[in-house]
Amino acid sequence: MSTTTTPTVTHPAEGTWEPGLAWLSAGSGRPLLFLPGISARHGHPTGFDRRFTLRTMRPYTTRRRVWWVNRRTHLPPTATMGDIADDYAAVVDAHFDGPVDVLGFSTGGTVALHLAARAPDRVRRVVVVSAAHRLGPLGRTAQRAAAEAFRAGHVRLGSAALFTPLGTGVPTRLSLGLLGLALGPRVFGSADSDMLATLEAEDAADVRDRLGAVTAPTLLLGGERDGFFGRGLYERTAEFLPRGDLRLWPRKGHLPPHHPGLARAASAFLDTAPPGSPD
Protein backbone atom coordinates (compact mmCIF):
# COMPACT_ATOMS: atom_id res chain seq x y z
CA MET A 1 0.00 0.00 0.00
CA SER A 2 1.38 3.41 -0.96
CA THR A 3 0.71 6.34 1.32
CA THR A 4 2.67 9.03 -0.51
CA THR A 5 0.17 9.54 -3.35
CA THR A 6 -3.13 9.18 -1.50
CA PRO A 7 -5.72 11.97 -1.94
CA THR A 8 -6.67 14.53 0.67
CA VAL A 9 -8.57 13.06 3.63
CA THR A 10 -11.33 15.57 4.37
CA HIS A 11 -12.68 13.53 7.26
CA PRO A 12 -10.31 11.53 9.47
CA ALA A 13 -9.85 7.93 8.46
CA GLU A 14 -8.99 5.19 10.93
CA GLY A 15 -7.99 1.57 11.04
CA THR A 16 -5.67 -0.94 12.67
CA TRP A 17 -2.37 -2.32 11.42
CA GLU A 18 -0.83 -5.60 12.50
CA PRO A 19 0.04 -6.50 15.20
CA GLY A 20 -2.66 -4.25 16.71
CA LEU A 21 -1.54 -0.66 16.13
CA ALA A 22 -4.57 1.64 15.87
CA TRP A 23 -4.21 4.62 13.53
CA LEU A 24 -5.97 7.87 12.63
CA SER A 25 -5.13 9.76 9.46
CA ALA A 26 -5.97 13.18 8.01
CA GLY A 27 -4.49 15.74 5.63
CA SER A 28 -2.66 15.61 2.34
CA GLY A 29 0.95 15.52 1.21
CA ARG A 30 4.14 13.84 2.39
CA PRO A 31 3.40 11.32 5.17
CA LEU A 32 4.17 12.24 8.76
CA LEU A 33 4.27 9.41 11.28
CA PHE A 34 2.89 10.83 14.55
CA LEU A 35 3.80 8.94 17.75
CA PRO A 36 1.64 9.91 20.77
CA GLY A 37 2.46 10.23 24.43
CA ILE A 38 1.32 7.95 27.25
CA SER A 39 -2.35 6.99 27.25
CA ALA A 40 -4.57 5.08 29.64
CA ARG A 41 -5.25 2.49 26.97
CA HIS A 42 -3.96 1.70 23.55
CA GLY A 43 -6.27 1.55 20.56
CA HIS A 44 -8.31 4.33 19.00
CA PRO A 45 -8.99 7.40 21.14
CA THR A 46 -12.63 8.15 21.86
CA GLY A 47 -14.67 11.10 23.11
CA PHE A 48 -12.58 13.98 24.43
CA ASP A 49 -9.33 12.08 23.75
CA ARG A 50 -10.24 11.76 20.08
CA ARG A 51 -11.07 15.45 19.77
CA PHE A 52 -7.81 16.36 21.51
CA THR A 53 -5.84 14.02 19.22
CA LEU A 54 -7.36 15.50 16.07
CA ARG A 55 -6.71 19.01 17.38
CA THR A 56 -3.07 18.08 17.94
CA MET A 57 -2.75 16.67 14.41
CA ARG A 58 -4.50 19.59 12.70
CA PRO A 59 -1.58 22.08 12.38
CA TYR A 60 0.37 19.53 10.33
CA THR A 61 -2.44 18.41 8.02
CA THR A 62 -2.36 21.44 5.69
CA ARG A 63 0.87 20.22 4.08
CA ARG A 64 1.07 16.58 5.15
CA ARG A 65 -0.85 13.37 5.43
CA VAL A 66 -0.59 12.80 9.16
CA TRP A 67 -0.66 9.24 10.43
CA TRP A 68 -1.26 9.12 14.19
CA VAL A 69 -0.31 5.58 15.21
CA ASN A 70 -0.72 4.27 18.73
CA ARG A 71 1.37 1.54 20.30
CA ARG A 72 0.06 -1.98 19.88
CA THR A 73 -2.69 -3.39 22.05
CA HIS A 74 -1.92 -6.39 24.27
CA LEU A 75 1.67 -5.23 24.65
CA PRO A 76 3.73 -7.93 26.37
CA PRO A 77 4.59 -6.97 29.96
CA THR A 78 8.29 -7.52 29.20
CA ALA A 79 8.27 -5.25 26.11
CA THR A 80 11.14 -2.78 25.77
CA MET A 81 11.23 0.58 24.02
CA GLY A 82 13.24 -1.19 21.34
CA ASP A 83 10.42 -3.71 20.83
CA ILE A 84 7.90 -0.87 20.52
CA ALA A 85 10.16 0.93 18.02
CA ASP A 86 10.47 -2.29 16.00
CA ASP A 87 6.66 -2.35 15.62
CA TYR A 88 6.83 1.10 14.00
CA ALA A 89 9.73 0.07 11.76
CA ALA A 90 7.56 -2.80 10.52
CA VAL A 91 4.70 -0.34 9.90
CA VAL A 92 6.97 1.83 7.73
CA ASP A 93 8.06 -1.23 5.74
CA ALA A 94 4.50 -2.43 5.21
CA HIS A 95 2.59 0.81 4.58
CA PHE A 96 4.91 3.55 3.33
CA ASP A 97 7.06 4.07 0.24
CA GLY A 98 10.47 4.55 1.78
CA PRO A 99 11.60 6.56 4.83
CA VAL A 100 9.13 8.87 6.55
CA ASP A 101 9.23 11.94 8.75
CA VAL A 102 8.55 11.14 12.40
CA LEU A 103 7.11 13.36 15.11
CA GLY A 104 7.01 11.96 18.65
CA PHE A 105 5.57 13.53 21.80
CA SER A 106 6.77 12.63 25.30
CA THR A 107 6.72 8.82 25.47
CA GLY A 108 6.23 8.88 21.70
CA GLY A 109 9.39 10.99 21.47
CA THR A 110 11.31 8.33 23.39
CA VAL A 111 10.05 5.74 20.92
CA ALA A 112 11.04 8.01 18.01
CA LEU A 113 14.64 8.15 19.24
CA HIS A 114 14.75 4.36 19.49
CA LEU A 115 13.22 4.00 16.04
CA ALA A 116 15.76 6.39 14.49
CA ALA A 117 18.63 4.54 16.20
CA ARG A 118 17.45 1.00 15.42
CA ALA A 119 16.10 1.59 11.91
CA PRO A 120 17.86 4.67 10.49
CA ASP A 121 16.87 3.76 6.93
CA ARG A 122 13.16 4.09 7.83
CA VAL A 123 13.24 7.75 8.91
CA ARG A 124 13.84 10.93 6.90
CA ARG A 125 13.65 13.58 9.61
CA VAL A 126 12.75 13.30 13.29
CA VAL A 127 11.17 15.78 15.70
CA VAL A 128 11.26 14.78 19.37
CA VAL A 129 9.05 16.83 21.68
CA SER A 130 9.43 16.62 25.47
CA ALA A 131 11.68 13.54 25.47
CA ALA A 132 15.37 12.72 25.79
CA HIS A 133 17.58 9.63 25.71
CA ARG A 134 16.32 8.60 29.17
CA LEU A 135 14.08 9.82 31.97
CA GLY A 136 15.48 12.18 34.57
CA PRO A 137 15.45 11.32 38.30
CA LEU A 138 12.08 12.95 39.02
CA GLY A 139 10.51 11.52 35.90
CA ARG A 140 11.71 8.01 36.70
CA THR A 141 10.54 8.24 40.31
CA ALA A 142 7.14 9.55 39.20
CA GLN A 143 6.59 6.84 36.60
CA ARG A 144 7.64 4.06 38.96
CA ALA A 145 5.28 5.40 41.62
CA ALA A 146 2.50 5.68 39.05
CA ALA A 147 2.99 2.12 37.80
CA GLU A 148 2.93 0.78 41.37
CA ALA A 149 -0.21 2.75 42.18
CA PHE A 150 -2.07 1.72 39.02
CA ARG A 151 -1.09 -1.89 39.54
CA ALA A 152 -2.61 -1.72 43.05
CA GLY A 153 -5.78 -0.08 41.73
CA HIS A 154 -5.04 3.36 43.20
CA VAL A 155 -5.90 5.41 40.14
CA ARG A 156 -5.89 8.79 41.88
CA LEU A 157 -2.42 8.23 43.35
CA GLY A 158 -1.06 7.08 40.01
CA SER A 159 -2.53 10.10 38.30
CA ALA A 160 -1.06 12.44 40.93
CA ALA A 161 2.37 10.90 40.38
CA LEU A 162 2.22 11.51 36.62
CA PHE A 163 0.85 15.04 36.95
CA THR A 164 3.48 16.22 39.44
CA PRO A 165 6.50 16.47 37.07
CA LEU A 166 4.43 18.58 34.68
CA GLY A 167 5.10 21.56 36.96
CA THR A 168 8.18 23.77 36.69
CA GLY A 169 8.97 24.03 40.41
CA VAL A 170 7.77 23.01 43.86
CA PRO A 171 4.59 25.17 43.98
CA THR A 172 3.32 24.18 40.52
CA ARG A 173 4.27 20.54 41.00
CA LEU A 174 2.32 20.44 44.23
CA SER A 175 -0.68 22.09 42.55
CA LEU A 176 -0.57 19.77 39.55
CA GLY A 177 -0.18 16.73 41.78
CA LEU A 178 -3.39 17.73 43.56
CA LEU A 179 -5.07 18.27 40.20
CA GLY A 180 -3.99 14.80 39.12
CA LEU A 181 -5.42 13.41 42.34
CA ALA A 182 -8.79 15.00 41.55
CA LEU A 183 -8.86 14.07 37.86
CA GLY A 184 -7.45 10.57 38.18
CA PRO A 185 -10.59 8.54 37.44
CA ARG A 186 -11.47 10.76 34.49
CA VAL A 187 -8.00 10.72 32.92
CA PHE A 188 -6.68 7.28 33.84
CA GLY A 189 -9.78 5.39 34.92
CA SER A 190 -9.40 2.95 32.03
CA ALA A 191 -5.68 2.38 32.56
CA ASP A 192 -4.83 -1.16 31.49
CA SER A 193 -1.88 -3.52 31.16
CA ASP A 194 -0.71 -1.76 27.97
CA MET A 195 -0.14 1.48 29.86
CA LEU A 196 1.70 -0.35 32.63
CA ALA A 197 3.92 -2.14 30.11
CA THR A 198 4.73 1.18 28.42
CA LEU A 199 5.61 2.83 31.74
CA GLU A 200 7.90 -0.07 32.61
CA ALA A 201 9.55 0.03 29.19
CA GLU A 202 10.25 3.76 29.40
CA ASP A 203 11.56 3.45 32.95
CA ALA A 204 14.23 1.00 31.78
CA ALA A 205 15.06 2.75 28.50
CA ASP A 206 18.30 4.59 27.78
CA VAL A 207 19.21 4.96 24.10
CA ARG A 208 22.26 7.21 24.59
CA ASP A 209 24.81 4.61 23.48
CA ARG A 210 22.94 4.09 20.19
CA LEU A 211 22.37 7.71 19.25
CA GLY A 212 25.48 7.69 17.10
CA ALA A 213 23.64 5.39 14.69
CA VAL A 214 20.94 8.02 14.02
CA THR A 215 21.55 9.34 10.50
CA ALA A 216 18.43 11.48 10.17
CA PRO A 217 18.45 15.17 11.07
CA THR A 218 16.81 15.32 14.49
CA LEU A 219 15.26 18.27 16.29
CA LEU A 220 14.63 18.20 20.04
CA LEU A 221 11.98 20.58 21.38
CA GLY A 222 11.37 20.97 25.09
CA GLY A 223 10.96 23.13 28.15
CA GLU A 224 14.12 23.85 30.12
CA ARG A 225 12.30 23.10 33.40
CA ASP A 226 10.77 19.83 32.23
CA GLY A 227 10.31 17.70 35.35
CA PHE A 228 10.46 14.42 33.42
CA PHE A 229 13.76 15.20 31.68
CA GLY A 230 15.30 18.64 32.23
CA ARG A 231 17.74 20.90 30.45
CA GLY A 232 20.83 18.77 31.08
CA LEU A 233 19.35 15.61 29.55
CA TYR A 234 18.09 17.53 26.54
CA GLU A 235 21.53 19.03 25.94
CA ARG A 236 23.32 15.68 26.29
CA THR A 237 20.88 13.99 23.93
CA ALA A 238 21.42 16.66 21.27
CA GLU A 239 25.19 16.39 21.78
CA PHE A 240 25.20 12.64 21.12
CA LEU A 241 23.07 12.93 17.96
CA PRO A 242 25.30 13.27 14.85
CA ARG A 243 22.79 15.65 13.23
CA GLY A 244 20.94 16.85 16.30
CA ASP A 245 19.58 20.30 17.06
CA LEU A 246 17.88 21.59 20.19
CA ARG A 247 15.39 24.31 21.00
CA LEU A 248 14.38 24.91 24.61
CA TRP A 249 11.65 27.21 25.83
CA PRO A 250 12.86 29.11 28.91
CA ARG A 251 10.91 28.73 32.16
CA LYS A 252 8.65 26.12 30.55
CA GLY A 253 8.03 22.57 31.72
CA HIS A 254 6.91 19.42 29.91
CA LEU A 255 5.56 20.89 26.67
CA PRO A 256 2.07 19.77 25.63
CA PRO A 257 1.44 18.97 21.94
CA HIS A 258 -0.52 22.23 21.47
CA HIS A 259 2.12 24.53 22.99
CA PRO A 260 2.25 27.85 21.07
CA GLY A 261 5.01 27.93 18.49
CA LEU A 262 5.73 24.23 18.70
CA ALA A 263 3.94 23.24 15.49
CA ARG A 264 5.58 26.13 13.65
CA ALA A 265 9.07 25.08 14.77
CA ALA A 266 8.45 21.41 13.98
CA SER A 267 6.94 22.13 10.55
CA ALA A 268 9.77 24.48 9.55
CA PHE A 269 12.29 21.77 10.39
CA LEU A 270 10.38 18.99 8.65
CA ASP A 271 9.89 21.07 5.50
CA THR A 272 13.64 21.49 5.04
CA ALA A 273 14.88 18.82 2.65
CA PRO A 274 18.00 16.92 3.71
CA PRO A 275 21.11 17.50 1.54
CA GLY A 276 20.96 15.43 -1.63
CA SER A 277 17.20 14.93 -1.39
CA PRO A 278 15.23 15.05 -4.68
CA ASP A 279 12.86 17.46 -2.89
BELBELUR-V330138 format. One line per field, one symbol per residue. psi: psi as a letter, one per 20 degrees, with the letter a starting at -180 (. if undefined). A space follows every 10 residues. Layout:
psi->???
This chain:
psi->ppjijqrpog qpqrapqqlk oqqqqqaqap qooooraqqh qrapqrchhg ggghhhhghi ihiqopnoor qqqlpqhjqr hggghhghgh ggghiqnaqq qpoppdhhhg ggggghhhmh iiqgqppopl qahrqrgggg gghghggggh hijngghggh hhhgihriag ghhgghghgh ghighhgjhj pahggghggg ghhipojgii hiioiqpppp prpikohhfr gghghhghhi phlqqppppq jqcoprhjpp ighgggghgh iopqpiqi.
